[in-house]
Amino acid sequence: MNILKFFTAGSVDDGKSTLIGRLLYDTGSILADQLEALQQSNRKNDDGTIDLAILTDGLRAEREQGITIDVAYKYFQTEKRKFIIADTPGHIQYTRNMVTGASTANLAIILVDARNGVVEQTIRHSYLVSLLGVSHVVICINKMDMEGYSEEVFNTITENYKKMAAKLNLQDITFIPVSALKGDNIVHTSEHMPWYKGTSLLDFLETVEVTVNQDLHYARMPVQWVIRPQTEALHDYRGYAGRILSGAFKVNDKVTVLPSGSSSVIDRIEIFEQTPEEATAGQSVTLHLKDNIDISRGDVLVNSSYLPQRSQLIEADLCWMDNKPMDDSITYFLQHNSKLSKCKIREILHKVNINTLEKEETHEFRLNDIGRVVIKTADELAFDLYTENKANGSAILIDGRTNLTVGALMFRAIVE
């Protein structure tokens, strides 16, 4: 049974937490003690029914204000598939939290209030989905009950969104009219909208194809630990442990160690006490090579026939996540998988105006700003372009003064 990772996005009060609560409630995925606490809660809807948003509003500030602040992860499964949900904030102040929740998702659910249509936050979140390369997008036009389940309202919002989306790189878009409060088209198809001929949201989530980059060309494993027991029983044992980012490694594959460029052949693969012939993306493994090579934490084992990019000067998209503005005069740390390197912002190429999606000149980045920069690293990085291999094409920026993560990077090109 495969896993679908998806997240919800939308403007404040569009009903993200309620939609997730409805999914959990109507699929019977709520534990008995949760259900009892839900029924005893003081938070009720205007019609006296249970406020299902409580299921995901975990922080006290969220419950008090009725908004989502942090990313809340929920897990459930049906007979067809397992799901990991990230309920992300809608307020512009917490855009950085949304980027965190969206970074590993296969699918995005963007909610649009049927009363308001496409608004600024809809554009912002759609741009972020495009930037992060999320494969599938579901536009849930919510609160249809407040618009009399009008087909005309649904069609108007659909057309307006398509015009906006034409400026972005969104590949697979599906539109579903829903009412998270009433449960229309969430788990079961709605009797109130006979004009809608599509499936319910859950049916779509259960059947959408989950694509994983298993291209053998992109076999990449950052070394996290060199295992060298040096005991009498394991005198010659030398293994390189890590988690395979993408692709697959097989016994007798020729691999290259970066940045040194040394080559060898895989002699043995260990996963716990098993020695399989092949290991694939997502598995934590220990690789043994036929040659003794100087390898340490931060090095990367890759397929020798298809090497990644190597450079110290990289053009990247940047989402700024710190309350302090970016300071291009100081040195930051860049964390790329297990590799930590000093870096500086060499140049700011542009900032994106979320309202118009136009590129603008700027001399600084502030909280939640998104744009493109050129970064110079102290050490040569072995990376792929984000569009080709997301797992090895992204990194974070860390402020060494505070040890806070201040930016998310997506590598786009090598600067000649």
N, C-alpha and C positions, 0 to 999 in steps of 0.2 A: 504494500500500500504506500503510494508516494505522498509527499508532503507539499502542500501549497502554502507559501508564505505571502500574505497580503497585508496591506495597511489601508487605513481610512484617512481621508483628508477632506477639507472643506472649511468654509468660513465658520465663525463662532455661531453656535445655536443652529447649525444646519442639521444636527441630529446624529452625529457620528457615534457617540457613545450609546445612544438609544438603539441605533441600527445593530451594533454588535450585541448589545443586551438582548435584542429581539432574536437574533440568530441563535444565541446560546439558550435562551428560554424556550423557543419553539422547537429546537432540536433535542430538548431534554438533556442539555449538557451542564446543568446547574446542580451542584451537590445539595443534599437535603438541608444542611445547616445554612448554606447560602440562601436557599429559597426561603427558609424560616426568617432569616435576618431581613430579607427583602420584603416579606409580608409585614414585618413589624416596624419597618422604617417609617419615619415621619414624612419622607419625601414622596408625595403623590402627584399624579398628573391632574389637570383641571377637572377631568371627568371622574376622578377618584381611583383610577387604576394605578398599578404599581409603576414607579419610575424606574425603568430598566437600565437607565444610564448609571445607576448606583453600582452595577456590576463591574464597571471599568473605572469609575472615578475613585481611585484608591487613596489619593492624598486628601487630607482634611481641607486644604484650601480649595481643592476641586469640588468637594461636596458642598462647601459653604457658598462658593461662587457659581456653581453649576456649569463650570467650564473645564476643559481638559488642559492640563499644564504639562505634565510629563508623559512619556510614552508608556502605555500600559500594554503588556503582552498577555494574550489569552490563548488557550489551547483547547481544541475540541476535535472530534472526529465523527464521521458518519460511516455508513457501510462502504462507501466508495473511496473516501480520501481522508487524510489527516490535515489539520489546518493550524497554522500559527498566525494569529492576528496581532497587528500593532495598531493600537488606537492612538493616533498622533494628534497633537494640538492644532487648532485652526487659527489661533490668534497670531498675527504677524510677529509679535514679541517672541514666540516660541518656534519660529521657522527652523531654527537649528535642531530642535528636538524632532521635528518632522523629517528632516534630512537623515537623522540617525535611524529612525524607524523604517525609512524607505530604502535605505542603502542595500539591504539584503532581500528585498521583496521581489516576488515573481509577478505580482499584480497589484494595481492601485485601484481603490474605490474612492472616487471623488464625489462628494455629495453636493448637490445644488438645491437650494431652497426654491420650491416651485413659485413662491410669492415674489422672490427677488431676482431669479434668473442668474446669469453669469455676472459675477462681481469680481472685484480686484483680487480677492484671495483665491477665487477659482482660477484666474489667470496665473497667479503666483504658483499655486500648487501644480498646475498643469505644466508650467515651465520646468519646475523641479523634477517632475516625473519624466519629462523629455530629457532633461540634463542627465539624470541618473540612469537612463536607458531601461526603464521598467517595461517589460515586454507587453503587458496587457493593461488596458485602462477600462474600468466600468464607471460610467457616469450615472449615478443614482439620483434621479430627480425626486427629491423627498418632499414630504408634506403635501402630497397630491390631494389628501382629504380636505385640506384647507382651500383648495382651488376647485372643489367639486369634481375631482377626478377628471379634469378637462383634457381631452385629447389635443385641443388647440394650444393649451398652455405647454403641454409636453412637446409638441412639434415645434413651437416657437423657440423654446429653450434649446432644443436639439440643433436647430439650424444656426442659432447664435453661437453655440459652442463649436460647431463644425467650422464656422468662419474663423474663429479665433485659433482653433487647433491647426488650421492650414499653415500657420506660421511656425509651427513646432514640428518636432520629429516624433510624432505619436503614431505607432504602426497599427495597433489593433484597438479600436474604440467600440464599446457596446453601451447602448442607452437603455436604462430600465426605469420605468415610473414606479415609485414605491411610497409607502407610508410606514415608516419605522414604528411610529406610535401605535398604529392600528394593525400592523403586520401584513399589509398588502404587498404582495410580490416579494416578500423577504424569503420565507421558507415555502409558502404555498402561493400559487397564482391567485390573483384577486378577482372576485366576482364583480367588483365595482368598476373595473376597467376592461370590459369585453372587447374594446377596440385594440387592446394590446395583444399581439399574437406571439410574443416572445416567451421565454422561460422565466421562472422566478430567479432571484439572485442566488439562492443556494444551488439550484439546478445548474446554473452557469458555473459557479465555483467548483462544483463536483466534476464537471466535464471539460473545463478549459484545459488545453494542453500545456503542461509544464515543460519548458525547454531548458536543458542544462548543457552547458558547454563541455562536451566530452571529446572535443577534437584532440586527437593524440598529439598534434603539433604543439599544443599549448600545455604540455606536461611541465608543471612547475611545482617545486617543493622548497620553501625556505627552511633552512636548517635551524631548529630551535635548540637542539642539544646534541652534543657529541657524547655518545655512551662508550666509556672506556673503563670497565670495572677494575682491570689490572689485578685480578685475583688469580690464585693458582689454577682454579677450575676454568677461568675465562681469560687466560693469559693473553691470547691474541685477538680477543673480541674488540671490534671497532664498528660501531653502528652510528648512523646519522638519523636522528629522530625529528619528525615534523609532521605537519598536516598538509596533505596534497591540495594545492589551491585549485588546480584545473587539470584536465586531461587525465592521462593514466601512465603508469610506469609498469614495465614488464621485466621479468628476469631476462638477462642478456641484452637489454636495451643499452645503447651507447648514450652516456650522459656527460654533460659539461658542467663544471663547477664555476660559478661566477661570483666575484669578479675576476678570479685568478685565470680562468680560461683553461684549466687542467681538465683532461678527459679520462674517463674510465668506463667500465661496463658493470651493470648491476649484477651482483653475484647471488644475492638472496634478499627476499622481502619478508619482514616479520610484522605480524599484526597480533599482538598479545602472544600466545604460544603457537600460533599457526604460521605457516610459511607458504602463502599463496603464490601463484605464478604472476598475478597481476594485482595492482592496487589502483583505485580510481579517486577522483576528486571528492574531498570531504572526509576521507579516511586518514586517521592518524597512524603513521607507520614508522618502522625503522628500516632504512635501506643499508645494505652492505655492498661495498664495491670491491672489485677484484684487485685494485691497486690501492696502496696506502698513500693518500693525498692529504696535504695540509688543508683541512676544512674546519671552520669554526662557525659559531652562531652568527647569523646575519648573511651567510653565504646562501646561494640558491642553486639547487640541482635542477637542470633543465634538459629537455630533449636536444641532443647534439645536432639533429638535422634541421631544427627550427629554433634558432636562438632568439631571445627577446632583444628589445632595443637596449642600448647602453649609452648613457650620456650623463653629464653633470649639469647641462643647461636644458631645461624642460619647459615647454609651454603647457599650462594647465588651467582648467576651470577651477575657481575657488569660491567656496561658500564661507563667509566670515562668521564665526560663532562666538566671538568674545565681546563683552561690553566695552572694552578698550578698543579704540581704533587701531588698525594695522599700522605698524611702524617699520617702514622699509630701511631704517638706519640700523636696526638691531639684528642680531643673529637668532634665528629660530631653529628648533629641531624638527626634522622631517622623519616620521615613522612610516616606513614602507615595509609592511609585513614584519619580519623580525629584525630588519635593518634600521638602525638609528643613525642619522647623519645630520650634521649642522648644515644650515642653508640660509640664504638671504633672498628677499624679494628683489630681483634685478630690475623688473619693469612692470608697471600696470598698463595693460593693453586697452582695456575698456571695462565698464560696468554696465550691467543690463538693467534698463528701466522696466520694472515688472508691469507697470500699467500699459506701456506701449510695446514692450518687447524690443525696443530699439537699443542699440549700443551707444553708450555715452562716454565721453572722456572724463576721467577723474584722477585725482591725486591721492585718494585715500579710500580705504574700505572701512565701513562701520558695521555694527551688529546687523546680521542677516543680509548684508550686501552680497551680490553674486556677480562674478565677472571673470575675466581672463587675465592671467599674470604669467611672467617668465620667472622661473626659480633657478637659482644657481646653488648646487649642492657641493659640499666639501668632498664627498666620496662619489664615485661613479655608481649609478643605480642601474640595475638590470630589471627592466619593466616592459610591459606591453601597453599599447594604446588602449584607452578605456573602452573604445567602441569595439575592439577586437577581443579583449579579455578583461572583463571588469575586475576579476579577482586579483589580477596582478597589475592593474592599471590605476589604482587609487592609493591614497596615502592621507595622513593627517599631519597638521602643523601643531607643534607644541611650544608654548612660551616657556623658555628655560627659567625665567624669573619666578613664575608662579606654578609651573608644572601643569598648567591647564591646557586642554585641547582648544585651540583657537580657530582652526580652519579645517575644512575637508577639501581634498584635492582630487581631481580627475585628470589624468595625463592625456593630452591631446596631440602633441607633436614634439619632435626634437628640434631645437633651435640650432641652425647651422652657424 
